[in-house]
Amino acid sequence: MKCPKCHSEVKEGSLYCDQCLTEIPWVKEFNSVETLMEKKKLEDPKKNLSDMHKEPLALGASVKKRHLSKLLGRRRKGLIFCVFILVLGMFAFRQLHTFSALYQRADQAYRNGEYGKALSLAEEALDKKPSHLRANLLRAKILEAEGDFSSAILVLQPVVKQFPDSIPAYRMILRLLSNENRTREIKELLRACSSPEVLEACSKYIADAPKASLLSGTYTTKQTVDLTAEGKTIYYTMDGKNPTEKSLVYSGTISLPEGSTTLKAMAVNELGISSDVEEWEYILFHGVPDPPKIYPEDGNYDKRTKIELTVPDGCVAYYAFDEMSTVDSTEYQSPISMPEGYHEFYAILKAANGEVSEAARREYYLEY
């Protein structure tokens, strides 16, 4: 081994150099900063002292740089991981808030009886697809389950207009209207419906109008009328007024009186829904008609005057001046101008059965 200072050969085991008395390090050197500096001195003896002081600083800076690099690498990985988690969370949130996901969650909540949660989810789904049929039906079902029939009807009213062939939509709104006793709206809704399939499926909400066994017309013999409306209550009138549920209840054959009769009838089904009103006009004469009524009364007149006759339905009037009127006389169709001077006026009625009334008579004197 050589002396580290003078480089003279040293005997093995000697503790000091024989030439310069420098201590001999027999233990292997560690690569400490001081050792490295000493090696640099031996390798480059001309290197100035200032450079030798800079080297340990550079070495320390290198160590710090490696440490900083590792620290930045760990932070970069952490940042990338955070971004990944954020993107994953956003994706998951978006997937949970698609229309399909919202609708399915709303439907499940409805089935579980969580109506408040179900309604909130259904409305959020409809914000994405306002015209979706099933989502609107689900919203209406939730409102119905909560007992809010009016709001459910408001949801369904535009739905049946947009989907006029949807049987489920019609069935639901008709059921709700029936629960609310809004029978007039049921009739209007079904009257506006043009789908035979819907009308067939919702037939229990339709009340068919009654039918009469006798057609409208003029008859010369006694007549009776039977009304039919299967499985329904029939209400009717014979004075020309529209029937209500306070009118006469049909319970058997109706005998028609002599003269003119307007028969009106409607049916009400088991749900309390009324039909349209049907109307029949009957004129019945099976005897001799009474003489016609003539206006004005007998008397003297000093201005232009019209003569009028009252003619019952099913009869025809005939008139004549200054002679007895017959069926060959002038047929009365409109008021007649009274002629000047003195005149007798005669009028008769002929009924549909061919019977002729006695003549009615008036005396008039007109002078301007």
Buried (B, 14 or more C-beta within 10 A) or exposed (E): EEBBBEEEEBEEEEEEBEEEEBEBEEEEEEEEEEEBBBEBEEEEEEEEEEEBEEBBEEEEEEEEEEEEEEEEEEEEEEEEEEEEEEEEEEEEEEEEBEBEBBBEBBBEBBEEEBBEBBBBBBBBBBEBBEEBBEBBBBBBBBBBBBEBBEBBBEBBEEBBEEBBEBBBBBBBBBBBBBEBEBBEBBBEBBEEBEBEEBBEBBEEBBBBBBBBEBEEEBBBEEBEBEBEBEEBBBBBBBEEEEBEEEBEEBEEEBEBEBBBBBBBBBBBBEBEBBBEBBBBBBBBBBEEBEBBEBEEEEEEBEEEBEBBBEBBBBBBBBBBBEEEBEEEBEEBEEEBEBEEEEBBBBBBBBBBBEBBBEBBBBEBBBEE
